[in-house]
Amino acid sequence: MDEQASARGRKARDAKRRRHPVRRLHLLAFALLVLLGLFALLAGKAVSAQGDGRIVYRLPIDGVVDLGLAPQVARVLDEAAQSGAAAVILDINTFGGRVDAAVLIRDALLQARLPTVAFVNKRAISAGALIALAAEKIAMAEGATIGAATPVAVGMPGAAPAPVAEKTVSYMRKEFAATAQARKRPSRLAEAMVDADVEIADVIDKGKLLTLTTDEALRLELAELRTDDLDALLDALGLAGAEVRQATPTWAEALVRYLTHPVVSSLLMMVGILGVVTEIRTPGFGVPGAVGLTSLGLFLWGHWLVQLAGFEELLLVGAGIVLVAVELFVTPGFGIVGLLGLGAIIGGLGLSLVGAGATWEFVVHAAWRVTLSLLLALGASLLLLRFLPRLPWGRRLVLATELPAQAGYASAPEHDRDWLGKRGTAVSALRPAGVADLDDERVDVVSDGDFIDAGEAIEVTRVDGNRIVVRRPHREPGITNKE
């Protein structure tokens, strides 16, 4: 009996052991199916998000519209098109900036391969208005404004903007009108934003520039949507729940925007010219020259990347620096070579500020901006060289210590000595300059035209400042010139 019970127990245990691997296999298969299901679900959502265009790019347009912003906008539009995005939303809040930069952005938006939406939050003034008009749709937040786009000439920092010629106003008026027509918007409203002479009944009187609020833009059909935030805008566009990708500038784009900022570029010009002028007026090559060349290099590099500066501008600036150095070191005084050098520097830097299609008025303004930077740099260099030797660290840059005659550095005798009529001996050959021994003191002298050999007797005929003129003494019978 015991043996039979023991056998039955062994059979039961063996059967149980055989069932455990099967159960484990079932559990593993079930877990694998669950994981595969989850993976397929997530992958399906991801493919759906990309395949049906559920990606939206948000590109901020804030601060000053400068040339560094244009390549960023073009890059984001291409990147969004390649990723199959549903739209690019330009979040605009700017008082404007450079006209040529706004024109480049406008062209990129009109050529975009995907829908673009301008979200005016809270203002699109001047250049910002042209960017907004170039988008397919305009949405405005409550209390937003758009317009006031007449071009002005902005001078140096702190200077008041100046009006521009009618030629420039006419060009911008038609640029705004053509942009509005391309997007099926009232072109007359766009023209009134630029030219105060445009009059629209019940909208704007002659002599005033047009700026529209959100309610006015919607009523006049310049804008299509009113939204208070990005989520509401996405819902209005039928893109609720879409993935929003924030378009941020690369480090190179951010650096270029900083370097091409009007204030920064003006300071770079002034510091660059100041460093070069100071270096030319001090011995050797040191800190001023390094700072000056670095500043000019950053200025030209930044404008090179935004396609304003080219090889011509680089060659002009380099040739100008060389000509100024030749004028200061080689040719006496300051004449035609120095003027050509200054002209080349002004021309090279000025052309680096001018974009394609710029009017003659803008070219003159750019030249004046560079000239003013040059004058400020020259004035600052004079002050710097005047007070630099008085500073502890400045003495290392400027040689301000006198080299007295007692220390053996005199090339001419002291002014309080009466050398006229003194006699001595030529220590070296005078051809015509050389060294002589006068009253047991070695001094530099110049003969009055004759070549005098070493060892011959001489006498001083005149003293012109630190210049001692000598000659052979008159011969008397029985006396030789040799001592």
C-alpha positions as CSV (number, residue, x, y, z in Angstrom):
1,M,0.0,0.0,0.0
2,D,2.8,2.4,0.9
3,E,4.6,1.6,-2.3
4,Q,1.4,2.2,-4.3
5,A,0.7,5.6,-2.6
6,S,4.3,6.6,-3.1
7,A,4.1,5.8,-6.8
8,R,0.9,7.7,-7.2
9,G,2.5,10.7,-5.4
10,R,5.5,10.6,-7.8
11,K,3.2,10.5,-10.8
12,A,1.2,13.5,-9.6
13,R,4.4,15.5,-8.9
14,D,5.7,14.7,-12.4
15,A,2.5,15.8,-14.0
16,K,2.5,19.0,-12.1
17,R,6.1,19.7,-13.1
18,R,5.2,19.1,-16.8
19,R,2.3,21.6,-16.5
20,H,4.5,24.4,-15.0
21,P,6.6,25.0,-18.2
22,V,3.5,25.1,-20.3
23,R,2.0,27.7,-18.0
24,R,5.1,29.8,-18.1
25,L,5.1,29.6,-21.9
26,H,1.5,30.8,-21.9
27,L,2.3,33.7,-19.6
28,L,5.4,34.8,-21.7
29,A,3.3,34.6,-24.9
30,F,0.6,36.7,-23.3
31,A,3.0,39.3,-22.1
32,L,4.7,39.5,-25.5
33,L,1.4,40.0,-27.2
34,V,0.5,42.8,-24.8
35,L,3.9,44.5,-25.4
36,L,3.5,44.2,-29.2
37,G,0.0,45.7,-28.9
38,L,1.2,48.6,-27.0
39,F,4.1,49.2,-29.4
40,A,1.8,49.0,-32.4
41,L,-0.6,51.5,-30.7
42,L,2.2,54.0,-30.0
43,A,3.7,53.5,-33.4
44,G,0.3,54.0,-35.0
45,K,-0.2,57.2,-33.2
46,A,3.3,58.5,-34.2
47,V,2.7,57.6,-37.8
48,S,-0.7,59.2,-37.7
49,A,0.7,62.4,-36.2
50,Q,3.2,62.6,-39.0
51,G,1.2,61.2,-41.8
52,D,-1.9,63.4,-41.4
53,G,0.1,66.6,-40.7
54,R,-0.4,66.9,-37.0
55,I,2.8,68.8,-36.4
56,V,2.8,72.6,-36.1
57,Y,5.9,74.8,-35.9
58,R,5.9,77.9,-33.8
59,L,8.3,80.6,-34.9
60,P,8.6,83.8,-32.7
61,I,9.1,87.1,-34.5
62,D,9.9,89.5,-31.7
63,G,12.3,92.3,-31.0
64,V,14.0,94.0,-33.9
65,V,13.5,92.5,-37.4
66,D,17.1,92.3,-38.5
67,L,19.0,90.5,-41.3
68,G,19.9,87.6,-39.0
69,L,16.2,86.7,-38.7
70,A,15.7,86.1,-42.4
71,P,17.9,83.0,-42.8
72,Q,16.3,81.5,-39.6
73,V,12.8,81.9,-41.1
74,A,13.9,80.3,-44.4
75,R,15.4,77.4,-42.6
76,V,12.4,76.8,-40.4
77,L,10.0,76.9,-43.4
78,D,12.1,74.3,-45.2
79,E,12.5,72.1,-42.1
80,A,8.7,72.2,-41.5
81,A,7.9,71.3,-45.1
82,Q,10.3,68.4,-45.0
83,S,8.8,67.0,-41.8
84,G,5.3,67.1,-43.2
85,A,4.0,69.8,-40.8
86,A,0.5,71.0,-41.1
87,A,1.4,74.7,-40.7
88,V,4.0,77.2,-39.4
89,I,2.7,79.8,-37.0
90,L,4.6,83.1,-36.8
91,D,4.1,84.5,-33.3
92,I,4.6,88.2,-34.1
93,N,5.3,90.9,-31.5
94,T,7.6,93.6,-33.0
95,F,7.8,97.3,-33.6
96,G,9.7,96.6,-36.9
97,G,13.2,96.8,-38.1
98,R,15.2,96.7,-41.4
99,V,13.1,96.9,-44.6
100,D,15.5,94.6,-46.5
101,A,15.2,91.9,-43.8
102,A,11.4,92.1,-43.9
103,V,11.5,91.8,-47.7
104,L,13.6,88.7,-47.5
105,I,11.2,87.1,-45.0
106,R,8.2,88.2,-47.1
107,D,9.7,86.4,-50.2
108,A,10.3,83.3,-48.1
109,L,6.7,83.2,-46.9
110,L,5.2,83.7,-50.3
111,Q,7.3,80.8,-51.6
112,A,6.6,78.5,-48.6
113,R,5.5,74.9,-49.5
114,L,3.0,74.7,-46.5
115,P,0.4,76.8,-44.9
116,T,1.6,79.8,-42.8
117,V,-0.3,81.7,-40.2
118,A,0.7,85.1,-38.7
119,F,-0.4,85.3,-35.0
120,V,-0.2,89.1,-34.2
121,N,0.3,89.0,-30.4
122,K,0.4,91.9,-29.6
123,R,1.7,94.1,-32.4
124,A,2.9,93.9,-36.0
125,I,4.2,97.4,-36.7
126,S,6.3,98.5,-39.7
127,A,8.4,95.6,-41.0
128,G,6.2,93.3,-38.8
129,A,3.2,94.3,-40.8
130,L,4.8,93.2,-44.1
131,I,5.7,89.9,-42.6
132,A,2.1,89.4,-41.3
133,L,0.6,90.3,-44.7
134,A,2.8,87.7,-46.4
135,A,1.3,84.8,-44.4
136,E,-1.7,82.9,-45.7
137,K,-3.8,83.7,-42.7
138,I,-3.7,86.5,-40.1
139,A,-4.9,85.9,-36.5
140,M,-4.9,88.7,-34.0
141,A,-5.1,88.6,-30.2
142,E,-7.4,90.9,-28.3
143,G,-5.9,94.4,-28.2
144,A,-3.4,93.8,-31.0
145,T,-2.4,96.3,-33.7
146,I,-1.0,96.1,-37.2
147,G,0.2,98.9,-39.5
148,A,2.3,102.1,-39.3
149,A,4.8,101.0,-41.9
150,T,6.2,104.1,-43.4
151,P,10.0,103.7,-44.0
152,V,12.4,106.0,-42.0
153,A,16.1,106.4,-42.0
154,V,17.5,105.4,-38.6
155,G,20.8,107.1,-37.7
156,M,23.3,106.4,-34.9
157,P,22.0,105.3,-31.5
158,G,20.1,108.1,-29.9
159,A,19.5,110.0,-33.1
160,A,15.9,110.7,-34.2
161,P,14.6,108.8,-37.3
162,A,14.6,110.9,-40.4
163,P,12.0,110.8,-43.2
164,V,13.0,109.2,-46.5
165,A,12.5,110.3,-50.1
166,E,9.3,109.7,-52.1
167,K,11.1,107.1,-54.1
168,T,11.6,104.8,-51.1
169,V,8.0,105.4,-49.9
170,S,6.7,104.6,-53.4
171,Y,8.6,101.3,-53.5
172,M,7.4,100.2,-50.1
173,R,3.8,101.2,-50.9
174,K,3.8,98.9,-53.9
175,E,5.7,96.2,-52.0
176,F,2.9,96.1,-49.4
177,A,0.2,96.3,-52.1
178,A,1.7,93.4,-54.1
179,T,2.0,91.3,-50.9
180,A,-1.7,91.9,-50.0
181,Q,-2.8,91.1,-53.5
182,A,-0.9,87.8,-53.4
183,R,-2.8,86.8,-50.3
184,K,-6.2,88.1,-51.6
185,R,-6.3,91.0,-49.0
186,P,-7.4,94.6,-49.6
187,S,-4.3,96.2,-51.2
188,R,-5.5,99.7,-50.5
189,L,-5.4,99.1,-46.8
190,A,-1.8,97.9,-47.1
191,E,-0.8,101.0,-49.1
192,A,-2.3,103.2,-46.5
193,M,0.0,101.7,-43.9
194,V,3.0,103.0,-45.8
195,D,1.9,106.3,-47.4
196,A,0.1,109.0,-45.6
197,D,-1.2,110.4,-48.9
198,V,-3.5,107.4,-49.3
199,E,-7.0,108.2,-48.4
200,I,-9.8,105.6,-47.8
201,A,-13.3,106.7,-47.1
202,D,-14.6,105.9,-43.6
203,V,-11.2,104.3,-42.8
204,I,-8.3,106.8,-42.9
205,D,-8.0,110.5,-43.8
206,K,-5.2,111.9,-46.0
207,G,-2.1,112.8,-44.0
208,K,-2.3,110.0,-41.5
209,L,-0.8,106.5,-41.5
210,L,-3.1,103.5,-41.1
211,T,-2.9,101.3,-38.0
212,L,-5.7,98.8,-37.3
213,T,-6.9,97.3,-34.1
214,T,-8.1,93.7,-34.0
215,D,-11.7,94.6,-34.4
216,E,-10.9,97.0,-37.3
217,A,-8.7,94.4,-39.1
218,L,-11.4,91.7,-38.8
219,R,-14.1,94.2,-40.0
220,L,-12.1,95.3,-43.0
221,E,-11.2,91.6,-43.8
222,L,-7.5,92.2,-43.4
223,A,-7.4,89.5,-40.7
224,E,-9.3,86.2,-40.6
225,L,-9.2,85.1,-36.9
226,R,-9.4,86.4,-33.4
227,T,-7.6,84.2,-30.8
228,D,-6.2,84.9,-27.4
229,D,-3.6,82.2,-27.2
230,L,-1.9,79.4,-29.2
231,D,-4.3,76.7,-28.1
232,A,-7.3,78.7,-29.2
233,L,-5.6,79.4,-32.5
234,L,-4.9,75.7,-33.1
235,D,-8.5,74.9,-32.3
236,A,-9.7,77.5,-34.8
237,L,-7.4,76.0,-37.4
238,G,-8.7,72.5,-36.8
239,L,-5.4,71.4,-35.4
240,A,-6.3,70.9,-31.8
241,G,-4.0,68.5,-30.1
242,A,-1.3,68.8,-32.7
243,E,2.3,68.5,-31.7
244,V,3.8,72.1,-31.4
245,R,7.5,72.3,-32.1
246,Q,9.2,75.4,-30.9
247,A,11.5,76.8,-33.6
248,T,14.6,78.1,-31.9
249,P,17.6,79.7,-33.6
250,T,20.8,77.8,-33.8
251,W,23.9,79.3,-32.0
252,A,25.2,80.6,-35.3
253,E,21.8,82.3,-36.1
254,A,21.6,83.8,-32.7
255,L,25.2,85.1,-32.9
256,V,24.6,86.6,-36.4
257,R,21.4,88.4,-35.2
258,Y,23.4,89.9,-32.3
259,L,26.3,91.0,-34.6
260,T,24.1,92.5,-37.2
261,H,22.0,94.4,-34.7
262,P,22.2,98.2,-35.6
263,V,23.6,99.2,-32.2
264,V,26.0,96.3,-32.0
265,S,27.3,96.7,-35.5
266,S,27.9,100.5,-35.0
267,L,29.8,99.8,-31.8
268,L,31.9,97.1,-33.6
269,M,32.8,99.5,-36.3
270,M,33.8,102.2,-33.9
271,V,35.8,99.9,-31.6
272,G,37.5,98.3,-34.7
273,I,38.6,101.7,-36.1
274,L,39.7,102.9,-32.7
275,G,41.8,99.9,-32.1
276,V,43.5,100.1,-35.6
277,V,44.2,103.9,-35.2
278,T,45.6,103.4,-31.7
279,E,47.8,100.5,-32.8
280,I,49.2,102.6,-35.7
281,R,50.1,105.4,-33.4
282,T,51.8,103.1,-30.8
283,P,55.0,101.0,-31.2
284,G,54.8,97.2,-31.9
285,F,51.6,95.2,-32.0
286,G,49.6,94.8,-28.9
287,V,46.1,94.8,-27.3
288,P,44.6,97.8,-29.3
289,G,45.5,96.2,-32.6
290,A,44.1,92.8,-31.6
291,V,40.9,94.3,-30.2
292,G,40.5,96.4,-33.3
293,L,41.0,93.7,-35.9
294,T,38.8,91.3,-33.9
295,S,36.0,93.9,-33.8
296,L,36.3,94.5,-37.6
297,G,36.4,90.8,-38.2
298,L,33.2,90.1,-36.2
299,F,31.5,93.0,-38.0
300,L,32.4,91.7,-41.5
301,W,31.9,88.0,-40.6
302,G,28.3,88.7,-39.3
303,H,27.4,90.7,-42.4
304,W,29.1,88.0,-44.6
305,L,26.8,85.4,-43.2
306,V,23.7,87.4,-44.0
307,Q,25.1,88.0,-47.5
308,L,25.7,91.7,-47.2
309,A,29.5,91.6,-47.1
310,G,31.5,89.9,-49.8
311,F,35.1,89.7,-51.0
312,E,34.8,93.2,-52.4
313,E,34.0,94.7,-49.0
314,L,36.8,92.7,-47.3
315,L,39.4,93.8,-49.9
316,L,38.3,97.5,-49.6
317,V,38.6,97.5,-45.8
318,G,42.0,95.7,-45.9
319,A,43.3,98.0,-48.6
320,G,42.2,101.0,-46.6
321,I,44.0,99.9,-43.5
322,V,47.2,99.3,-45.6
323,L,47.0,102.7,-47.2
324,V,46.5,104.5,-43.9
325,A,49.5,102.7,-42.5
326,V,51.6,103.7,-45.5
327,E,50.6,107.3,-45.1
328,L,51.6,107.3,-41.5
329,F,54.9,105.4,-41.8
330,V,56.2,105.9,-45.3
331,T,55.0,109.2,-46.8
332,P,55.4,112.5,-44.9
333,G,52.4,114.4,-43.7
334,F,48.8,113.3,-44.6
335,G,47.8,113.5,-48.2
336,I,46.2,111.6,-51.0
337,V,47.3,108.2,-49.8
338,G,45.7,108.7,-46.4
339,L,42.5,110.1,-48.0
340,L,42.3,107.1,-50.3
341,G,42.7,104.7,-47.3
342,L,40.0,106.4,-45.3
343,G,37.7,106.3,-48.4
344,A,38.3,102.6,-48.8
345,I,37.5,101.9,-45.2
346,I,34.4,103.9,-45.3
347,G,33.3,102.4,-48.6
348,G,34.0,98.8,-47.5
349,L,32.1,99.1,-44.2
350,G,29.3,101.2,-45.7
351,L,28.7,98.6,-48.5
352,S,28.5,95.9,-45.8
353,L,25.5,97.7,-44.4
354,V,23.6,97.9,-47.7
355,G,21.3,95.1,-48.9
356,A,20.2,94.3,-52.4
357,G,17.8,96.8,-53.9
358,A,18.7,99.6,-51.5
359,T,18.1,103.1,-52.7
360,W,20.8,105.7,-53.2
361,E,19.5,107.5,-50.1
362,F,20.1,104.4,-48.0
363,V,23.6,104.1,-49.5
364,V,24.4,107.7,-48.5
365,H,23.0,107.0,-45.0
366,A,25.2,104.0,-44.6
367,A,28.2,106.0,-45.6
368,W,27.4,108.7,-43.1
369,R,26.9,106.1,-40.4
370,V,30.4,104.7,-41.0
371,T,31.9,108.2,-41.3
372,L,30.4,109.1,-37.9
373,S,31.8,106.0,-36.4
374,L,35.2,106.9,-37.9
375,L,35.1,110.4,-36.4
376,L,34.1,109.1,-33.0
377,A,36.9,106.6,-33.2
378,L,39.5,109.2,-34.1
379,G,38.4,111.5,-31.3
380,A,38.5,108.6,-28.8
381,S,42.0,107.6,-30.0
382,L,43.3,111.1,-29.4
383,L,41.9,111.1,-25.8
384,L,43.2,107.6,-25.3
385,L,46.7,108.4,-26.4
386,R,46.7,111.5,-24.2
387,F,45.7,109.9,-21.0
388,L,46.9,106.3,-21.6
389,P,50.5,107.0,-20.4
390,R,49.2,108.2,-17.1
391,L,47.6,104.8,-16.3
392,P,49.7,102.1,-14.6
393,W,48.9,99.5,-17.3
394,G,49.0,102.1,-20.1
395,R,52.7,102.7,-19.6
396,R,53.3,99.2,-21.0
397,L,51.6,100.2,-24.3
398,V,52.9,103.7,-24.9
399,L,56.5,104.9,-24.6
400,A,56.2,108.0,-22.4
401,T,59.5,108.0,-20.5
402,E,62.1,110.5,-21.5
403,L,65.6,109.3,-22.4
404,P,68.0,111.9,-20.9
405,A,71.4,112.8,-22.1
406,Q,72.9,111.8,-18.8
407,A,71.8,108.2,-19.4
408,G,73.7,108.1,-22.6
409,Y,70.7,108.3,-25.0
410,A,71.3,111.7,-26.4
411,S,71.8,112.0,-30.1
412,A,72.3,115.8,-29.8
413,P,73.7,117.9,-27.0
414,E,71.6,119.7,-24.4
415,H,69.9,122.9,-25.5
416,D,71.4,125.1,-22.7
417,R,75.0,124.6,-24.1
418,D,76.5,127.2,-26.5
419,W,78.0,125.0,-29.2
420,L,78.4,127.7,-31.8
421,G,82.1,128.2,-32.7
422,K,83.3,125.2,-30.7
423,R,86.1,123.1,-32.3
424,G,86.8,119.4,-32.0
425,T,87.6,116.3,-34.0
426,A,85.5,114.0,-36.2
427,V,85.4,110.6,-34.5
428,S,83.8,108.9,-37.5
429,A,83.6,109.9,-41.1
430,L,80.9,112.5,-41.7
431,R,79.0,111.4,-44.9
432,P,77.5,113.9,-44.0
433,A,76.3,112.8,-40.6
434,G,78.5,111.2,-38.0
435,V,79.9,111.5,-34.5
436,A,82.3,114.2,-33.3
437,D,84.2,115.0,-30.1
438,L,83.4,118.5,-28.9
439,D,84.8,119.5,-25.5
440,D,85.5,115.9,-24.6
441,E,81.8,114.9,-25.3
442,R,80.7,112.7,-28.1
443,V,77.8,114.2,-30.0
444,D,76.0,113.6,-33.3
445,V,76.8,116.2,-35.9
446,V,76.2,116.9,-39.6
447,S,78.7,118.5,-42.0
448,D,77.7,121.5,-44.1
449,G,78.0,119.4,-47.2
450,D,81.6,118.3,-47.5
451,F,82.7,114.8,-46.6
452,I,85.0,114.9,-43.6
453,D,87.2,112.0,-42.7
454,A,87.7,110.6,-39.2
455,G,90.4,112.4,-37.3
456,E,90.0,115.7,-39.1
457,A,89.5,118.9,-37.1
458,I,86.0,120.5,-37.2
459,E,84.3,123.6,-35.9
460,V,80.6,124.3,-35.3
461,T,79.1,126.8,-37.7
462,R,75.5,126.8,-36.6
463,V,73.0,125.0,-34.4
464,D,69.4,124.3,-35.6
465,G,67.6,123.0,-32.6
466,N,69.2,119.6,-31.9
467,R,71.0,119.6,-35.2
468,I,74.7,120.7,-35.0
469,V,76.3,121.7,-38.3
470,V,80.1,121.5,-38.6
471,R,82.8,122.2,-41.2
472,R,86.5,122.1,-41.5
473,P,88.1,125.2,-39.9
474,H,89.8,127.8,-42.1
475,R,93.4,126.8,-42.8
476,E,96.2,129.1,-41.6
477,P,99.7,128.9,-43.0
478,G,101.8,126.2,-41.3
479,I,98.8,124.6,-39.6
480,T,97.4,121.3,-40.8
481,N,93.8,120.0,-40.3
482,K,95.1,116.7,-38.8
483,E,95.6,116.6,-35.1
